[in-house]
């Protein structure tokens, strides 16, 4: 199974960028929804190339999310 990674970048203005790697297909929101709920509201969501690949077992959509 591929390694799943969630990377966070905290900007000086308090915005948090989240990048999910190693996850394919639809449904990445399920993987990150609890984290996002605690960090703040989602301002922008962009799917990566992995999001358009067929899902594998226990893997979902890869995306970049910006939170405030």
FENCORQUI-V162895 format. One record per backbone hydrogen bond with DSSP energy under -0.5 kcal/mol. NH is the residue of the N-H (numbers start at 0). CO is the residue of the C=O. If there is no record, write none. Layout:
BEGIN
nh/co
NH/CO
NH/CO
END
This chain:
BEGIN
nh/co
4/20
6/18
8/16
10/8
10/14
13/10
15/66
16/8
17/64
18/6
19/62
20/4
24/49
29/26
30/26
30/27
31/27
32/28
35/31
36/32
37/33
38/34
39/35
42/65
43/65
45/63
47/61
50/47
51/48
52/49
58/55
63/45
64/17
65/43
66/15
67/40
END
